[in-house]
Amino acid sequence: MLSQGTVLRDRYAIVRVLGQGGHARVYLAQDRKAQTPVAIKALGILKKPTEAERKQFRLEGQLLQTLQHAHLVRVHEIFEEKDDMFLVMDYLEGRSLADKVRSDGAAPAVRSVLQWADPICESLEYLHSQHPPIVIRDLKPANIMLGPGGDIHIIDFGIARALDGTGTILKGAGTPGFAAVELQGSASSDHRADIYSLGATLYALFVGEPPPRALDRAYGDTMEPPRQRNRDIPEALDAVILKMLAVAQANRYASIAEVRAALREVALALPLPAAPKPAGRSWWPFGKK
């Protein structure tokens, strides 16, 4: 672990650890040149990274450096030092959706989830429209940052892949519960893997845990609709989530644009929120009751 005050590349001074995943650790650092805070993702945690890990980490950085979108974390540079690899990114204040739901101790309101889902869909539309298209494959609440002002950013592209010339990507990646069945089985996948993961993300936000694994359901297990676990979910939204979570790719929405349109239709059908009471005044319109 890098200690506080360690300076990388004669520029980035480590402040503290922000978080840690299975293969990487993220630090808050001060960019002495730009005089701004940055986030630095370090590949090595307990051991020196393998060449395969370095290759994937480099791919993640190269993918992100080519992207410019308001809801995607921006990468400034990739470098190697101290037998490790580092990714310098924008520092984003806030917490992940997983942390928010965990700390709140309750499912978020339907309206809030739909407000978060729209910029996520916008980001996925942007990624899938690249040449070649980019598929995240590991979208989940822990990889989505909610800022203090309600802004949304996708923050982890550790296993993202560009589609090959046939429009498919290789299997074998993703978090259990959030990964489409084709990523765990023998079939190839495409952009619809992200549609599945977004559906699993919405399910987890409402229910408190991801849906039963797609691979298990492919062999006959059933899934309880999210509305049966959370009665606040409108029937129309329940149907959208279930279609996103279809085991067979062909039974899901064909594109994120279709998903976004369906979610917006649900949002428009929600009852209007109650108007706030005027501060310092009685709600009774005829003076004191």
N, C-alpha and C positions, 0 to 999 in steps of 0.2 A: 504494500500500500504506500502511495506517495504521501509524505508528511506535509503538514502545513508549512508554507514558505518555500517548498521545492519549486525551482524555476525550470521550465521546459523551453527549449528552443531560444533561450536567452530572452524570453518575452512573457511567458504565461506563468504567473505565480499561483501555486495551488493554495486555495483557501480552506476547503473542507470537502468531504464526500457528500454527494447529493443522493446517490442510490447505487444499487448493484443488481445485476441480473445473473443469468446462468454463466455467461462467458465474458462479461464486461463490467466495468465500474465507471461511474460518471462523477466527475469532480466539478465543483465551482472553482473558477480561477479568475484572476484579474489580468486582463490584457494590458500590459504596461505601455505598449505603444499606442493603442487606441484609447486607453483609459476607460475601459468598459468591462463589465463582468462577462465571462463566457463560460460555456459548459464544455468540458473536455471528457470525451469517452475514451477510456483506456482498455485495450483488449485483454492484456494479461491480468489475471487475478491471483491464482495460486501457483502458476507455472508459466514458463516461457511459451508463447503461442506457437502452435505448429504452423507449418507452411500453408496447410489447407485453411486454417483459421485466419492467417494473414491475408490470404487471397480473398476470402469472403468479406473480411473487414475492409479491405481496399475497394472491393466492389461496392459495398454499401456507401463508402465515402464518395466514390466516383459517380454513383447514381445521384446522390443528393446534391452534389456540386452542379449538376446539370439542371436542377429543378429550381424554379422560381414561382412560389405560390404562397399566398397569405396564410394558409393553414398548414404549411409544411415547415418543419424546422430547417433553418438554413445552415449549411456547412461552409466553413471558411477555408479550411485546409486539412490535409492529412500528412502526417510525418512519422518517422521512426526514430526512436531515441531510447536509451537505457534498456535495450533488448525488448522493446515493446512498441506497439503502434498506437497512435493517438488521432482522434478526430476532434477538431475544434468547431463548435457549433454555437449558435445564438443561445444565450441563457434566457430561459423563459420562466417567469415567476408563475406560481400556481401549484396545482397538484393534479395527479392523474384522476380520471373518473373512478378508477378502482379505489383510490384512497378517499375520495370524497364520499362515495357510497358507504365505505367501511366506517368512516368517522361519523357520518350522519346517523348510521344505525337504522336507516329506513330507505325504502325505494324512492327515487326522485319522482317528482310529478311528471305526468305524461307530457305536458306542455314543455317542460324543461328538456326532457329527453329528445323530443322532436326538434327543439331549437338546436341542440348539440348535433343531431343527426344530419341536419342540412349542410353545414360546412364540411362534415366528414364526407358526405356524398359528393360535394363539390370537389374536394381534394381527390377522391377516387376517380371521378370523371376526368380530372386533369391528368392523373397518372395513367389511366387506361387509354388516353388519347395521345400519349407520346409515341414516338417512332424509334424503336419498337415499344409497344405498351409495357408498362411496369406494373407488376402485381405484388402487393405487400406480403400476402400469405399469412401474416401473423397479427392481424388487427384484433385488438382486445382492449378492454377498459384501462389496463395498466399502461398501454402505449398511446393513450390519448390524454393530452394535457388541457386542463381547464384553467384559464387565467383569471386574475382577480376581477376583470371587467366582463367575464363571461366568454372571452375569445377561446377558440378551440385550435389545437395544433396536434397533428400526428407526429410523434417524436422518435419512433424506433423503426428503422428499416433494415434490421440485422439480417433478415432472410429474404428480403425483396429480390425479385428476379425480373429481368426483361424477357418478354416472350420471344421464342425462337422464330425462325422463318415460317414454321407451320402453324403459328398461333397458339402453341402450347408450351407449358413449362414442366420441368421434371417434378415428380412426386417427392414425398419424404420430408416434409417440414411443417411447422405450425404447432401451436399449443393445444394439447388435448382438450376437447370441449369447444374450442374456437376454430379448429381446423376442419376444412371440408373433407369428406370421405376420400375424395380422389387424391388428396395429399398424403393419405395414410395407406392407400391401397396400391393397386398395380396400374391404375389408369393415369394418364397425363391430365393436367389441369390447365385452366385458362383464367381469364379475369373473373369468372363466376365463383372462384375460390374466395375472392374478397367480398362478394355478395353474401356468401354463406357466413363469413367471419363477422360482417356487419350485423347480420341477423342474430348471430350468437351473442354479439356485444349488447344489442338491444335487449335480448332475453335476459342476459346476466344483470343488466342495470335494473330491470323490473323485478326479477325473481331473487337476486342475490347470489346466484351461482350460474355457471354456464349450462346449456342444455346437455342432455346425455350425448355421449360421443357419437358422431356421425357414423363411424366405423361400426360401433355396436348396433346402431339402428339399421345399418345395411344388412345385418344378420338377423333381423327380426325384432329387436327391442323397440318399444314404443316410446313416444315422448308426450308428456302431458303438456297441452297447450299453455302458454304463459298466462293466459287469462284465468285459468283455473287456479293458478298460484297467486295471482294479483288481480282482483276484481276491478281495479281502477283502469285496467287496460280496455279501451273500446274494442268491440268485436271486429271492427274494420282493421284496427292496428294488429290485433291478434292474427288475422288472416294474412296480413302483409308479412309479419315476422315468420309465420309458418311456411309461406311460400319461399322466403329467402333461405330457410333452413331445410329445404327439400334435399334429400340424400342424393337423388339423381340431378346432375347439372341441368339437364333439359327441362326439369320441372321448376327451376328457379326463374327469377326474372332474367331477361336476356341481357340487360345492361344496368349499370348504376343509375343512368338517367331515368329508367323506368321505376327503379326503387325510389328515387328522389321524388318523382311525380306522385307516386302512391302515398308516400309519407306526407307530402304537402297536402294532398287531398284529405288525409286523416286530420291534419292540423287545422285545416279550414273548417272542418265539421265540429271541432271542439266547441263547447259552450264558451262564450266570452267570459273572461275573468271578472269578478265583482269589482266595481269601481271603488277605489279607496275612499274612506271617509275624510272630509276636509279636516286638516289639523286644527285642533283647538276649538272645534265647533260641534254642536250636537247634531246627530244625524236627523233629528226630528225637524221637519221643515217649517214648523210654526212656532219656533222659539222653544222655551223650556217645556218639557213634557210634565 
